């Protein structure tokens, strides 16, 4: 079944349903296109109830006290038009005493079980269906056409085909412009499907926390535990907006850090929507009064990686390029002021001892650690997190850069840029010497970053799991153009004074006095030596580097699992390239080996920034041990190509995303319809987890753009 939609004009929606019989025999098929009102009348006694009833010309008339009238026109004659109410069948669901009425399961009862009394004989209600019974010949197809319009129209289908043809041509024209320079037809198809999935994942999201805590007046009171449970500390939150979802099917709610990545892909389709989404999560009815950004519906108080500033800056840059240098400074300034509050929340809430070393909990990486990092530790104490601290270093640099962009137009922001520059330096200092105890998050022997377990007796133990946690310090990198520094003399003067006054801090983060390519300056947690050591592991195919991207956990842990023992308990972290073998966070996602698009995308962007500074003379081995030396820009492009390889047909005509599924690989009716999974097998690229997670996996649309197919990554973002 294929369902296609086209818009004739605002609020006038055409729907075309094509039903295909691929088999050798004729087949009977019952098809019930449905129209219903969301049940809001059950919330409060006396609430107005909308109405659906038979309309003129054989369709359905919908009447709503606020939305007015709509007409569902049907082309062709259904067996019957069925009506019921969009109310739950309490007797079936909860064992209540049966009551007279028509319930939302009525169509199943009527069509499957033949119960004519299940539907309303008066032909009205709040849920309706057009019941078609079709006989489709072997290897043939049938088509249904419907139209939801604000007006009754006896000629609703006169220009139906023409409208569809025009909208298809307009969509093709739009994508032809967007995909200019993409030679591969297969790549264009995958990119277009990724963009389409992003658009389809928009959804109206409504959550009024005070109303939810209190319960609906027209319903039984909720259990008392609700007022002591999740989200009780978010009574200000009242969301009623169209938001980009991770996946409308399996994850139909917003997630803060997912949304940041969605906006990067959306910026190429609709930059205005991307900007509105980023502002939305910082509005007063989303952001907590203390400055925390809501994480997601089931626990708004969870902590996601602070990537909102990065996304806002990148969307600003993409939008500026699309508009020939014209800048939306109002957007950038608006989101920046709220993000300053959020940064302060992090500093006050997630730096337990005020040492610029951050915790944060699971930080979106679910089961990556030895423990559930959001729960109380069995050992007591807390974990000084290499990723939490690195995310905050990245956050400081992102806010510094935004302040610099704004300072070009308002010098007041130079002072604020200096503030975040100094935050960054202090975080870098702390990562190398936690509380001046001589223990840092960098391990000199292993030449890698690890979490450090801080025990109640004040002893510290590195948790030597080689994971994405140790690669996240790469993300804290920024280059400053000489033209920008010259235009902001106060900021430049303060930087030079601070670095002269605290040369030991300058030595930690960059060769500040050594200009890079084009006289750029570099701010990074990793100077050249440490960067090379981290990249040596990351680009080692026996560790992190897969044919399809960078794994979340080193493959070395397949043969050598990390084991932590404490008071008779044993905790093990082993390499699991696909599904999880632990129940942490429900066991429905896995960061112990698979490939995840969001962190891979940030790795690519970080390599590009390092490449901007170091230029063509700085080369690394790719893969490690191969003897093949490439620039950082070329390494970034190669990683992008490996990620896109997951979805593209290989030399055998197979798509790695579909693994060994013969139908999806070979059937011409399936093989070119691509699914965008949540994450991917660390060795084979097979899709794992939620199968419609276009969300952040939609980043593949950007990675398929021509700039990632070249060995020249010096283009403006």
C-alpha positions in Angstrom: 0.0 0.0 0.0 1.3 3.4 -1.0 -0.3 6.5 0.5 0.5 9.9 -1.2 -0.6 13.4 -0.2 -0.7 16.6 -2.1 -1.9 20.0 -1.1 -4.1 21.8 -3.5 -4.1 24.9 -1.3 -3.8 25.5 2.4 -6.1 23.2 4.3 -7.1 21.4 1.1 -5.4 18.0 1.2 -5.5 15.3 -1.6 -4.9 11.7 -0.6 -4.2 8.9 -3.1 -4.0 5.3 -2.0 -2.5 2.7 -4.3 -3.0 -0.9 -3.4 -0.8 -3.5 -5.1 -1.3 -7.2 -5.5 2.1 -8.7 -6.1 0.8 -12.3 -5.9 -0.2 -14.8 -8.6 -3.9 -14.9 -7.6 -6.7 -12.3 -7.3 -7.2 -11.0 -3.8 -10.0 -9.4 -1.8 -9.1 -6.4 0.4 -11.0 -4.4 2.9 -9.7 -0.8 3.1 -11.1 1.7 5.6 -9.8 5.3 5.3 -10.7 7.0 8.6 -11.4 10.4 9.9 -11.7 11.2 13.6 -11.5 14.0 16.1 -9.0 13.8 18.9 -10.9 13.1 22.1 -10.7 16.3 24.2 -14.3 16.3 25.3 -13.7 13.6 27.9 -11.3 15.8 29.8 -13.8 18.1 31.3 -17.6 17.7 32.1 -19.6 19.8 29.7 -16.9 20.2 27.1 -18.2 20.7 23.5 -18.2 17.6 21.4 -17.5 17.9 17.6 -19.5 16.0 15.0 -19.0 13.8 12.0 -22.0 12.9 9.8 -22.8 12.0 6.3 -22.3 14.9 4.0 -23.4 15.8 0.5 -22.1 13.8 -2.5 -21.5 10.7 -0.4 -18.7 12.1 1.8 -18.3 13.0 5.4 -19.0 16.4 7.0 -16.8 17.3 10.0 -17.9 20.1 12.3 -15.8 21.5 15.1 -16.6 24.4 17.4 -13.2 26.0 16.9 -12.0 24.6 13.5 -15.2 25.0 11.7 -16.3 22.7 8.9 -14.3 20.3 6.8 -15.5 17.9 4.1 -14.0 14.5 3.3 -14.8 13.7 -0.3 -14.6 10.1 -1.6 -14.0 9.1 -5.2 -16.0 5.9 -5.8 -18.7 4.3 -3.8 -17.8 2.6 -0.5 -19.7 -0.5 0.8 -20.7 1.6 3.7 -19.8 4.7 5.7 -19.3 3.7 9.3 -19.7 5.9 12.3 -18.7 5.5 16.0 -17.3 7.7 18.8 -13.6 8.1 19.5 -14.1 6.9 23.1 -12.3 4.1 24.8 -14.2 0.8 25.4 -13.9 0.8 29.2 -15.5 -2.6 29.6 -13.0 -4.2 27.3 -10.0 -2.3 28.5 -10.5 -2.1 32.2 -13.3 -4.5 33.0 -15.8 -1.8 33.8 -19.5 -2.4 33.8 -20.6 -2.4 30.1 -22.4 0.8 29.1 -24.5 1.7 26.0 -22.5 3.5 23.4 -20.3 3.3 20.3 -16.6 2.8 21.0 -13.4 3.4 19.1 -12.9 -0.4 18.4 -16.3 -0.5 16.6 -14.9 -0.8 13.0 -13.0 -3.9 13.9 -16.1 -5.4 15.5 -18.2 -4.5 12.4 -15.8 -5.6 9.6 -14.2 -8.6 11.2 -16.9 -10.0 13.4 -20.0 -8.7 11.6 -21.5 -6.9 14.6 -23.7 -4.3 12.9 -24.8 -3.0 16.4 -21.2 -1.9 17.1 -21.6 1.1 14.8 -24.0 4.0 15.0 -27.0 3.4 12.7 -27.8 7.2 12.9 -24.7 7.8 10.8 -22.9 10.3 13.1 -20.2 10.3 15.7 -16.7 11.5 16.3 -14.9 8.8 14.3 -15.8 7.6 10.8 -14.6 5.3 8.1 -15.2 4.8 4.4 -15.4 1.0 4.0 -14.2 -0.2 0.6 -14.2 -3.9 -0.4 -11.9 -4.4 -3.4 -11.0 -7.4 -5.6 -7.6 -6.8 -7.1 -6.5 -9.1 -10.0 -3.2 -10.9 -9.8 -0.2 -8.7 -10.3 -2.4 -5.6 -10.6 -3.3 -2.7 -8.5 -6.3 -0.5 -7.5 -6.5 3.1 -6.4 -8.6 5.1 -4.0 -8.8 8.9 -4.0 -9.9 11.2 -1.2 -9.9 14.9 -0.5 -10.2 16.8 2.8 -11.3 20.3 2.1 -12.8 23.3 3.8 -15.6 23.4 1.2 -18.1 20.9 -0.1 -17.2 20.4 -3.8 -19.2 18.2 -6.2 -16.2 18.4 -8.6 -13.6 17.6 -5.9 -11.8 15.2 -8.2 -12.0 17.0 -11.5 -8.5 18.4 -11.3 -7.2 15.8 -8.8 -4.6 14.2 -11.2 -3.4 17.6 -12.4 -2.8 18.9 -8.9 -0.8 15.7 -8.1 1.2 16.1 -11.3 2.0 19.7 -10.6 3.1 19.0 -7.0 5.3 16.2 -8.0 7.0 18.4 -10.6 7.5 21.1 -8.0 9.0 18.7 -5.6 11.3 17.4 -8.3 12.4 20.9 -9.2 13.1 21.7 -5.5 15.3 18.7 -5.0 17.0 19.1 -8.4 18.3 22.5 -7.1 19.2 21.1 -3.7 21.0 18.1 -5.2 23.0 20.0 -7.8 26.4 18.4 -8.2 25.3 14.9 -7.0 26.0 12.6 -9.8 24.8 9.3 -8.3 21.1 8.6 -8.9 21.2 6.2 -5.9 22.7 8.9 -3.6 20.0 11.4 -4.7 17.3 8.9 -4.0 18.6 8.1 -0.5 19.1 11.8 0.3 15.6 12.6 -0.8 14.1 9.8 1.3 16.1 11.0 4.3 14.8 14.6 3.8 11.2 13.2 3.3 11.6 11.2 6.6 12.6 14.4 8.4 9.5 16.2 7.1 7.2 13.3 7.9 8.5 13.2 11.5 7.0 16.6 12.4 4.2 16.2 14.8 1.9 18.2 17.1 3.0 17.6 20.7 0.8 18.5 23.6 1.7 18.1 27.2 0.4 20.3 30.0 2.3 19.1 33.1 0.0 20.7 35.8 -3.0 19.3 34.1 -1.3 15.9 33.8 -0.3 15.9 37.5 -3.8 16.8 38.6 -5.6 14.5 36.2 -8.6 15.4 34.0 -11.7 16.5 35.8 -13.8 14.2 33.7 -11.7 11.1 34.4 -10.8 9.0 37.5 -8.2 10.7 39.6 -4.6 9.5 38.9 -2.7 7.5 41.5 -1.1 9.6 44.2 2.3 8.4 43.1 2.0 10.6 40.1 2.6 13.7 42.2 5.8 12.2 43.6 7.0 10.7 40.3 8.6 11.8 37.1 8.2 15.4 35.8 6.7 16.6 39.1 9.3 19.3 39.2 8.3 20.8 35.8 5.0 22.4 36.6 5.7 25.3 34.3 5.9 23.1 31.2 3.0 23.4 28.8 3.9 22.3 25.3 1.5 22.6 22.3 3.6 22.9 19.2 4.6 21.1 16.0 8.0 19.6 16.8 10.4 17.4 15.0 10.2 13.9 16.5 13.0 11.3 16.6 10.5 8.9 15.1 6.7 9.4 15.0 6.2 5.6 15.1 8.4 4.4 18.0 9.5 7.6 19.7 6.6 10.1 19.2 8.0 12.8 21.5 10.8 15.4 21.3 14.2 14.8 22.7 16.5 17.8 23.2 19.7 16.5 21.8 18.1 14.6 19.0 16.3 17.8 18.0 19.6 19.7 17.7 20.8 17.2 15.1 17.5 17.3 13.3 17.9 21.0 12.8 21.2 20.6 10.9 19.4 18.5 8.2 16.3 20.7 8.3 18.4 23.8 7.8 18.9 22.7 4.1 15.2 22.2 3.6 13.6 24.9 5.7 16.1 27.0 7.8 13.2 29.1 9.3 11.7 25.9 10.7 15.1 24.8 12.1 15.6 28.2 13.8 12.1 28.1 15.3 12.7 24.7 16.7 15.9 25.7 18.4 14.3 28.8 19.9 11.2 26.8 21.0 13.0 24.6 23.5 14.4 27.7 25.2 11.1 29.4 25.6 9.6 29.9 29.1 7.0 27.1 28.7 9.8 24.6 27.9 13.0 25.6 29.6 12.9 25.2 33.4 13.1 28.5 35.4 16.5 27.2 36.7 17.8 27.1 33.1 17.6 23.4 32.3 16.4 22.4 28.9 13.8 19.6 29.0 15.3 16.3 27.9 12.2 14.2 26.8 8.7 13.3 27.9 9.4 10.4 30.2 11.9 12.4 32.3 12.3 16.1 31.4 14.9 16.3 34.2 17.3 13.9 32.6 20.5 15.5 31.2 21.3 15.4 27.5 24.6 16.5 26.0 24.6 20.3 25.6 24.6 20.6 21.9 21.9 23.2 21.5 24.5 26.1 21.1 26.4 24.1 18.5 23.2 23.5 16.5 22.1 27.1 16.8 25.5 28.3 15.5 25.6 25.8 12.6 22.0 26.6 11.6 22.9 30.3 11.7 25.9 29.7 9.4 24.0 27.5 7.0 21.2 30.1 6.8 23.7 32.9 6.2 25.3 31.0 3.3 21.9 30.3 1.8 21.1 34.0 1.9 24.3 35.3 0.4 25.8 36.5 3.7 22.6 38.0 5.2 22.6 37.2 8.9 19.6 36.4 11.2 21.2 38.1 14.2 17.8 38.3 16.0 17.6 34.5 16.0 21.2 34.1 17.2 20.9 36.7 20.0 17.5 35.4 21.1 18.7 31.8 21.6 22.1 32.9 23.0 20.6 34.7 26.0 18.6 31.6 27.0 21.6 29.3 26.5 23.7 31.5 28.8 21.1 30.5 31.5 21.4 26.9 30.5 25.2 27.0 30.7 25.0 28.5 34.2 22.6 25.6 35.2 25.2 23.1 34.1 27.9 24.9 36.1 25.8 25.1 39.2 24.1 21.7 39.1 26.6 19.3 37.4 29.9 20.3 38.8 29.6 18.7 42.2 32.6 20.2 43.8 33.1 23.4 41.8 36.2 22.1 40.1 35.2 22.4 36.4 34.8 18.7 36.1 31.3 17.6 35.2 29.1 14.7 35.8 25.7 14.8 34.0 24.7 11.2 34.2 24.2 9.0 31.2 24.3 12.0 28.8 22.5 10.2 26.0 25.0 7.3 25.8 22.7 4.9 27.6 24.7 1.8 28.5 28.2 2.9 27.5 29.6 2.9 31.0 30.3 0.3 33.7 27.3 1.6 35.7 24.1 3.3 35.0 25.6 6.8 35.2 22.3 8.4 36.1 21.7 6.3 39.1 23.4 6.2 42.6 26.6 4.2 42.3 26.9 0.9 44.3 30.4 2.0 45.3 29.2 5.4 46.5 30.8 8.6 45.3 30.4 9.9 41.8 32.0 9.7 38.3 34.1 12.5 36.9 33.0 12.1 33.3 35.3 12.6 30.4 32.4 13.1 28.1 30.4 15.5 30.4 33.5 17.6 30.9 34.3 17.6 27.2 30.8 18.5 26.3 31.0 21.5 28.6 34.3 22.5 27.0 32.6 22.3 23.6 29.7 24.3 25.0 31.9 27.1 26.3 33.6 27.3 22.8 30.2 27.3 21.1 29.0 30.2 23.3 32.2 32.1 22.8 31.9 31.8 19.0 28.2 32.9 19.1 29.2 35.9 21.3 31.9 36.8 18.8 29.5 36.7 15.9 27.2 39.1 17.9 30.1 41.2 18.9 30.8 42.1 15.3 27.6 44.1 15.5 27.5 44.9 19.3 30.7 45.3 21.2 29.0 44.5 24.5 29.4 40.8 23.5 33.2 41.0 23.5 33.2 40.7 27.3 30.8 37.8 27.2 33.0 36.0 24.6 36.0 36.5 27.0 34.0 34.9 29.8 33.4 31.7 27.9 37.0 31.6 26.6 38.1 31.6 30.2 35.6 29.0 31.2 37.0 26.8 28.4 40.6 27.2 29.7 39.6 26.3 33.3 37.8 23.2 32.1 40.9 22.2 30.1 43.0 22.7 33.2 40.7 20.6 35.4 40.6 17.7 32.8 44.4 17.4 33.3 44.4 17.6 37.1 41.2 16.9 38.9 41.1 19.0 42.1 44.9 19.3 41.9 45.2 15.6 42.9 47.5 14.7 40.1 44.9 12.6 38.4 43.4 13.7 35.1 40.9 12.3 32.6 43.8 11.8 30.2 45.7 8.6 30.8 49.4 9.1 29.8 50.1 5.3 29.6 47.1 4.5 27.4 47.1 7.9 25.7 43.3 8.1 25.9 40.6 9.8 27.9 38.7 7.8 30.6 36.0 8.5 33.2 37.4 8.6 36.7 35.5 7.0 39.6 35.7 9.3 42.6 35.1 7.1 45.7 33.8 8.3 49.1 37.2 8.1 50.7 38.4 10.6 48.1 40.4 8.0 46.2 40.1 8.1 42.4 40.2 5.2 39.9 40.2 5.6 36.1 37.5 3.4 34.4 39.5 2.2 31.5 36.8 1.5 29.0 37.9 2.6 25.6 34.6 4.1 24.3 33.1 7.1 22.6 33.5 8.8 26.0 37.3 9.2 25.2 36.7 10.6 21.7 34.3 13.4 22.7 37.2 15.7 23.8 37.8 16.0 20.0 34.5 18.0 19.8 35.9 20.9 21.9 37.6 22.7 19.0 37.3 26.2 17.5 39.3 28.2 15.0 39.4 31.9 15.0 40.1 33.9 11.8 42.6 36.7 11.9 40.0 39.1 10.4 37.6 38.3 13.3 40.3 39.0 15.9 41.3 42.2 14.3 37.7 43.4 14.2 37.4 42.8 17.9 40.4 44.3 19.5 39.1 44.2 23.1 38.6 40.5 22.9 41.9 40.0 21.3 43.7 42.0 23.9 42.1 40.1 26.7 43.0 36.8 25.2 46.6 37.8 24.8 46.8 39.1 28.3 45.2 36.0 29.8 47.5 33.6 27.9 50.5 35.6 28.8 49.4 35.7 32.5 48.5 32.0 32.6 50.9 30.4 30.1 50.4 27.0 31.7 46.8 27.1 30.6 47.7 28.2 27.1 50.1 25.3 26.8 47.2 22.9 27.6 44.9 23.9 24.8 46.8 25.2 21.8 49.9 26.7 20.3 48.1 30.0 20.6 51.1 32.0 19.4 51.7 29.7 16.4 49.4 30.7 13.6 47.9 27.9 11.5 46.9 27.9 7.8 45.7 31.3 6.8 47.0 32.8 10.1 44.1 31.1 12.0 44.3 30.5 15.7 43.2 27.2 17.4 41.4 26.5 20.6 41.1 22.9 21.4 41.4 20.4 24.3 43.9 18.5 22.2 47.2 19.8 21.0 48.8 18.1 18.0 50.4 15.2 20.0 47.3 14.2 21.9 45.1 14.6 18.9 47.3 12.3 16.9 47.3 9.7 19.7 43.5 9.8 20.0 43.1 9.6 16.2 45.5 6.7 16.1 43.1 4.7 18.2 39.9 6.1 16.5 41.2 5.2 13.0 42.4 1.7 14.0 40.2 -0.9 12.4 40.9 -3.3 15.2 39.5 -0.7 17.6 37.0 2.1 16.6 37.1 2.3 12.9 34.5 0.3 11.0 34.0 0.1 7.3 30.8 2.1 8.1 32.0 4.7 10.6 33.3 5.0 14.1 32.1 2.5 16.6 30.9 3.6 20.0 33.1 1.1 21.8 36.5 -0.2 20.8 36.5 -3.7 19.3 39.4 -4.5 21.5 36.8 -5.2 24.2 35.5 -8.2 22.3 38.5 -10.2 23.3 39.3 -8.1 26.4 36.2 -7.0 28.2 36.6 -4.4 30.9 35.8 -5.8 34.3 35.3 -3.8 37.5 35.0 -5.5 40.8 33.7 -3.9 44.0 32.7 -5.6 47.3 32.0 -8.9 45.7 30.2 -7.5 42.7 31.5 -7.7 39.2 30.6 -5.4 36.3 31.7 -6.2 32.7 31.7 -4.1 29.5 32.2 -6.1 26.4 32.0 -5.3 22.7 28.5 -5.9 21.4 28.2 -4.6 17.8 24.4 -4.8 17.4 21.7 -5.4 20.0 22.4 -4.8 23.7 23.0 -7.7 26.2 22.3 -5.5 29.2 19.0 -4.2 30.6 20.4 -0.7 31.3 18.0 1.9 30.1 15.5 -0.8 29.1 18.0 -2.6 26.9 16.4 -1.1 23.8 19.5 0.8 22.6 23.2 0.0 22.7 26.3 2.1 22.8 28.8 -0.8 23.4 29.9 -1.2 19.8 27.4 0.1 17.2 27.7 3.1 15.0 25.7 6.2 15.9 25.2 9.1 13.4 25.2 12.1 15.8 28.6 11.5 17.4 30.1 10.4 14.0 28.8 13.7 12.5 30.5 15.7 15.3 33.7 13.7 14.7 33.6 14.7 11.1 33.0 18.4 11.9 35.8 18.4 14.4 38.3 16.9 11.9 37.3 19.6 9.5 38.0 22.4 12.1 41.4 20.9 12.9 42.0 20.7 9.2 41.2 24.4 8.8 44.0 25.2 11.3 46.6 22.6 10.4 46.2 22.7 6.6 47.6 20.3 4.0 51.0 19.7 5.7 49.5 18.0 8.8 48.8 14.4 7.9 47.6 11.3 9.7 47.6 7.6 8.9 44.2 6.4 7.7 43.5 3.6 8.6 46.1 3.2 11.4 48.8 0.9 10.3 48.1 1.2 6.6 50.9 3.6 5.7 48.3 5.8 3.9 48.8 9.4 5.0 46.0 11.8 4.5 45.1 15.4 5.5 42.5 15.9 8.3 40.1 17.2 5.7 40.5 14.0 3.7 40.0 11.9 6.8 36.7 13.7 7.6 35.5 13.0 4.0 36.5 9.4 4.2 34.5 9.0 7.4 31.5 10.6 5.7 31.8 8.2 2.8 31.9 5.2 5.2 28.7 6.4 6.9 26.8 7.0 3.6 28.0 3.6 2.4 25.5 2.1 4.9 22.6 3.1 2.7 24.1 3.0 -0.8 24.2 0.0 -3.1 27.6 -1.6 -3.1 29.4 -3.3 -6.0 27.1 -6.3 -5.6 24.0 -4.1 -5.6 23.4 -4.6 -1.9 22.7 -2.1 0.8 24.6 -2.8 4.1 21.7 -1.4 6.1 19.5 -4.4 5.2 22.1 -7.0 6.2 21.0 -10.5 5.1 17.3 -9.7 4.6 16.8 -11.2 1.1 13.5 -9.5 0.4 14.8 -6.0 1.3 18.0 -6.6 -0.6 16.7 -8.1 -3.8 12.9 -7.6 -4.3 12.6 -4.6 -6.7 9.5 -3.5 -4.8 11.4 -3.1 -1.5 15.2 -2.7 -2.2 15.1 1.0 -3.1 12.8 2.1 -0.2 15.3 2.9 2.5 14.8 2.7 6.2 16.8 5.0 8.5 17.5 3.0 11.7 18.5 4.3 15.1 22.0 2.9 15.0 24.0 0.4 13.0 26.0 -2.8 13.4 29.6 -2.0 14.2 31.0 -4.5 11.8 28.4 -5.0 9.0 26.5 -1.7 9.0 23.2 -3.5 9.4 20.4 -1.3 10.8 19.5 -1.9 14.4 16.9 -0.4 16.8 14.1 1.7 15.7 13.6 1.3 12.0 12.1 4.7 11.2 14.5 6.9 13.2 15.1 9.3 10.3 15.6 12.0 13.1 19.3 12.2 13.7 20.1 9.5 11.2 18.7 12.0 8.7 22.1 13.6 9.0 23.0 11.2 6.1 21.3 13.7 3.8 23.9 16.3 4.6 26.8 13.8 4.4 25.6 12.9 0.8 26.2 16.5 -0.3 29.0 17.0 -2.8 31.5 18.6 -0.4 31.9 15.3 1.4 32.8 13.5 -1.8 35.8 15.7 -2.4 39.2 15.9 -0.7 38.8 19.6 -0.2 37.1 20.4 3.0 38.1 24.0 3.2 34.6 25.2 2.1 32.7 27.5 4.3 30.1 25.5 6.3 
